[in-house]
Amino acid sequence: MRVDLISCLVDNYAYVINNDASKTVGVVDPSEASPVISFLEKKNLHLNYILNTHHHYDHIGGNLELKKKYNAEIVGFADDKYRIPGIDITLRNNDDWNFGNSSVKILHIPGHTSGHICFFFKNEKIAFTGDTLFSLGCGRIFEGNHKQMLKSLDKIKKLPKNTKIYCGHEYSHKNALFCMKYDVGNINLKKKYEKIKQLRLKGLPTIPTVLDEELKSNIFLRCDQEALKVKLKMKNVEDYKVFTKIRDLKDNF
């Protein structure tokens, strides 16, 4: 399965996914329609599905125009059916859904929003995490709480380590600077930062990232690590309290 990044708005990514074997084409989180349409026309592709990770406008803004033009079906979380315009297929936590001949597991990952989901393509080891897990970061907490968000991140942490993570925004460089400030001495983080810096200097995307890299370098996925707790002067403190402190620090970074 091919995944192409489509830059939208200021720092959003939509993703055109193309299952060559079944000739099935989808787009994940189209914040606007025009760049998606331009890409599809250039590649002579017909859109079958629109996948939404959550209801925020910068992830669904292109839904209706794309649906009208291609007669595509919109896929999202069942409890968000009144917040995702044009939704056709409603899914719940742990549902299996078929995208062509690809099997997709749905993970309900609330915190950023109450109805946020992740699309995990099981055979391809690809996860679309929206605004829950970023490269070296996680989303702000708007409709949930810190415990919910940490639990959601823990769900993603259990995916295969070689899973490619496609997230909603290009935030990697700023996230890296934050992680470097509070996770001093993390060698894996330093290596990832250098890679991110070089990519951004060339104007290239830092996405996808790989889950194994995130487990070693993303401070939000390391709240259970005693070495990090010591650095934060939070030795033996509960994981969610560590996460809460880090998320609050990032909100003001």
C-alpha positions as CSV (number, residue, x, y, z in Angstrom):
1,M,0.0,0.0,0.0
2,R,1.3,3.4,-1.0
3,V,1.0,6.4,1.3
4,D,1.5,9.9,-0.1
5,L,1.7,13.0,2.2
6,I,-0.4,16.0,1.1
7,S,0.5,19.3,2.7
8,C,-2.5,21.3,3.8
9,L,-3.2,24.6,5.5
10,V,-0.1,25.7,7.4
11,D,1.3,22.5,9.0
12,N,-1.4,19.8,8.4
13,Y,-0.9,16.6,6.6
14,A,-3.5,14.7,4.8
15,Y,-2.6,11.2,3.5
16,V,-3.7,9.6,0.2
17,I,-3.6,5.9,0.6
18,N,-3.6,3.6,-2.4
19,N,-4.1,-0.1,-2.2
20,D,-2.7,-1.1,-5.7
21,A,-3.9,-4.7,-5.6
22,S,-7.5,-3.8,-5.0
23,K,-7.4,-0.3,-6.7
24,T,-8.8,1.2,-3.5
25,V,-8.0,4.8,-2.8
26,G,-8.6,6.8,0.4
27,V,-7.6,10.0,2.0
28,V,-7.0,10.5,5.8
29,D,-8.0,13.8,7.5
30,P,-8.4,16.1,4.5
31,S,-8.4,19.6,6.1
32,E,-9.0,21.1,2.6
33,A,-10.1,19.5,-0.7
34,S,-8.1,21.4,-3.3
35,P,-4.6,19.9,-2.7
36,V,-6.1,16.4,-2.5
37,I,-8.0,16.9,-5.7
38,S,-4.8,18.2,-7.5
39,F,-2.9,15.1,-6.4
40,L,-5.6,12.7,-7.4
41,E,-6.0,14.3,-10.8
42,K,-2.2,14.3,-11.4
43,K,-2.1,10.6,-10.5
44,N,-5.4,9.8,-12.3
45,L,-6.8,8.3,-9.1
46,H,-10.5,8.0,-8.1
47,L,-11.2,8.5,-4.4
48,N,-13.3,5.7,-2.6
49,Y,-13.0,6.6,1.1
50,I,-12.4,9.6,3.4
51,L,-11.0,8.5,6.8
52,N,-11.4,10.9,9.7
53,T,-9.5,10.4,13.0
54,H,-11.5,13.1,14.7
55,H,-14.0,15.9,14.2
56,H,-11.8,19.0,14.3
57,Y,-12.2,21.3,11.3
58,D,-8.5,21.0,10.3
59,H,-9.1,17.3,9.8
60,I,-12.5,17.3,8.1
61,G,-12.7,20.6,6.2
62,G,-12.4,18.9,2.8
63,N,-14.9,16.1,3.5
64,L,-18.0,17.4,1.7
65,E,-16.3,18.7,-1.4
66,L,-14.4,15.5,-1.8
67,K,-17.5,13.4,-1.2
68,K,-19.5,15.3,-3.7
69,K,-16.8,15.2,-6.4
70,Y,-16.0,11.5,-6.1
71,N,-19.0,10.0,-4.4
72,A,-16.6,8.8,-1.7
73,E,-17.7,7.3,1.6
74,I,-16.7,9.0,4.8
75,V,-15.5,6.8,7.7
76,G,-15.3,7.8,11.3
77,F,-16.1,7.1,15.0
78,A,-19.7,6.1,15.6
79,D,-20.2,8.5,18.6
80,D,-19.0,11.4,16.4
81,K,-21.6,10.9,13.7
82,Y,-23.2,14.3,14.4
83,R,-19.8,16.0,14.4
84,I,-18.2,14.6,11.2
85,P,-20.0,16.0,8.1
86,G,-21.2,13.5,5.6
87,I,-20.3,10.4,7.6
88,D,-21.4,7.1,6.0
89,I,-19.5,4.3,7.8
90,T,-19.4,4.4,11.6
91,L,-16.9,2.4,13.6
92,R,-16.1,1.6,17.2
93,N,-13.2,0.6,19.3
94,N,-11.6,-2.7,18.2
95,D,-13.7,-3.0,15.1
96,D,-12.1,-4.5,12.0
97,W,-12.8,-2.7,8.8
98,N,-11.6,-3.6,5.3
99,F,-10.0,-1.0,3.1
100,G,-9.8,-3.0,-0.2
101,N,-7.9,-6.1,0.8
102,S,-6.3,-4.4,3.8
103,S,-7.5,-5.2,7.3
104,V,-7.8,-2.1,9.5
105,K,-8.1,-2.2,13.3
106,I,-9.9,0.7,14.9
107,L,-8.5,2.0,18.2
108,H,-10.6,4.5,20.2
109,I,-8.0,6.9,21.7
110,P,-9.8,9.7,23.5
111,G,-8.0,12.6,25.2
112,H,-7.5,15.2,22.4
113,T,-11.2,14.7,21.6
114,S,-13.7,12.3,23.1
115,G,-14.2,10.6,19.7
116,H,-10.6,10.3,18.4
117,I,-9.7,7.1,16.7
118,C,-6.6,5.5,15.2
119,F,-6.7,3.5,11.9
120,F,-4.1,0.7,12.2
121,F,-3.5,-1.2,9.0
122,K,-2.5,-4.5,10.4
123,N,-0.6,-6.2,7.6
124,E,1.1,-3.1,6.4
125,K,2.0,-2.0,10.0
126,I,0.8,1.6,9.4
127,A,-1.0,3.7,12.0
128,F,-2.8,7.0,11.3
129,T,-2.8,8.6,14.8
130,G,-4.3,12.1,14.0
131,D,-3.6,14.5,16.9
132,T,-3.0,11.9,19.6
133,L,0.5,10.8,18.9
134,F,3.0,13.0,17.1
135,S,6.6,12.6,16.3
136,L,8.2,13.3,19.7
137,G,4.9,14.7,21.0
138,C,1.2,14.1,21.8
139,G,-1.9,16.2,21.3
140,R,-3.3,18.8,23.6
141,I,-6.1,17.6,25.9
142,F,-9.3,19.3,24.9
143,E,-12.2,17.0,25.6
144,G,-10.7,14.3,27.8
145,N,-8.3,14.2,30.8
146,H,-4.7,13.3,31.3
147,K,-5.5,9.7,32.4
148,Q,-7.5,9.1,29.3
149,M,-4.7,10.5,27.0
150,L,-2.1,8.4,28.7
151,K,-4.3,5.3,28.4
152,S,-4.7,6.1,24.7
153,L,-1.0,6.5,24.2
154,D,-0.5,3.2,25.9
155,K,-2.8,1.5,23.3
156,I,-0.6,2.8,20.6
157,K,2.6,1.7,22.4
158,K,1.3,-1.9,22.2
159,L,1.4,-1.9,18.4
160,P,4.3,-3.6,16.7
161,K,7.5,-1.7,17.2
162,N,8.1,-1.4,13.4
163,T,4.7,0.4,12.9
164,K,5.0,3.5,10.8
165,I,3.3,6.5,12.5
166,Y,1.5,9.0,10.3
167,C,0.3,11.9,12.4
168,G,-1.8,15.0,11.7
169,H,0.8,17.8,11.8
170,E,4.5,18.7,11.1
171,Y,5.4,19.5,14.7
172,S,8.6,17.4,15.0
173,H,11.2,20.1,15.3
174,K,9.5,22.0,18.1
175,N,8.6,18.8,19.8
176,A,12.2,17.7,19.7
177,L,13.4,20.9,21.3
178,F,10.9,20.3,24.2
179,C,12.0,16.7,24.6
180,M,15.7,17.7,24.6
181,K,15.0,20.3,27.4
182,Y,13.5,17.7,29.8
183,D,15.0,14.4,28.8
184,V,18.7,15.5,28.9
185,G,21.2,12.9,27.9
186,N,18.9,10.7,25.9
187,I,21.2,9.5,23.1
188,N,18.3,8.1,21.0
189,L,16.6,11.5,21.2
190,K,19.7,13.4,20.1
191,K,20.1,11.1,17.1
192,K,16.4,11.7,16.1
193,Y,16.7,15.4,16.6
194,E,19.7,15.6,14.2
195,K,17.7,13.6,11.6
196,I,14.7,15.9,12.0
197,K,16.9,19.0,11.8
198,Q,18.4,17.9,8.5
199,L,15.1,17.0,7.0
200,R,13.5,20.4,7.9
201,L,16.6,22.3,6.6
202,K,15.9,20.6,3.2
203,G,12.1,21.4,3.5
204,L,11.3,17.7,3.7
205,P,8.6,16.1,6.0
206,T,9.7,14.3,9.1
207,I,6.8,11.9,8.8
208,P,6.4,9.0,9.0
209,T,8.1,8.2,12.2
210,V,8.5,4.7,13.5
211,L,7.0,3.5,16.8
212,D,10.3,2.0,18.0
213,E,12.0,5.4,17.7
214,E,9.2,7.1,19.5
215,L,9.3,4.6,22.4
216,K,13.0,5.5,22.8
217,S,12.9,9.2,22.3
218,N,9.3,10.6,22.8
219,I,9.1,11.9,26.4
220,F,5.3,11.4,26.4
221,L,5.8,7.7,25.8
222,R,8.4,7.4,28.6
223,C,6.4,8.5,31.6
224,D,6.8,4.9,33.1
225,Q,10.6,5.1,32.9
226,E,12.3,5.5,36.2
227,A,15.3,7.2,34.7
228,L,13.1,9.9,33.3
229,K,11.2,10.3,36.6
230,V,14.6,10.9,38.3
231,K,15.5,13.6,35.7
232,L,12.1,15.3,36.5
233,K,12.6,14.9,40.2
234,M,9.5,12.7,40.3
235,K,11.0,9.4,41.5
236,N,8.4,6.8,42.4
237,V,5.6,9.1,41.3
238,E,2.6,7.5,39.5
239,D,2.9,7.5,35.7
240,Y,-0.2,9.6,35.0
241,K,1.1,12.4,37.3
242,V,4.4,12.4,35.5
243,F,2.5,12.6,32.2
244,T,0.3,15.4,33.6
245,K,3.4,17.5,34.5
246,I,5.0,16.9,31.1
247,R,1.8,17.8,29.2
248,D,1.4,21.0,31.3
249,L,5.0,22.0,30.7
250,K,4.5,21.5,26.9
251,D,1.3,23.6,26.9
252,N,3.4,26.5,28.1
253,F,6.5,25.8,26.0
